[in-house]
């Protein structure tokens, strides 16, 4: 199962929701994590 990454959006203030764990995008690089049936895939998305 592949879930599309969240795209960049402008917001009025910082995102804060205890149901989500996130880390800011740094230096224009993104790594997408996918786990299915115990198999892990890391996809580099510049």
ABEGO torsion letter per residue (X at the ends): XBBBBBBBBBBABBBBBAABBBBBBBGGBBBBBBBBGGBBBBBBBX
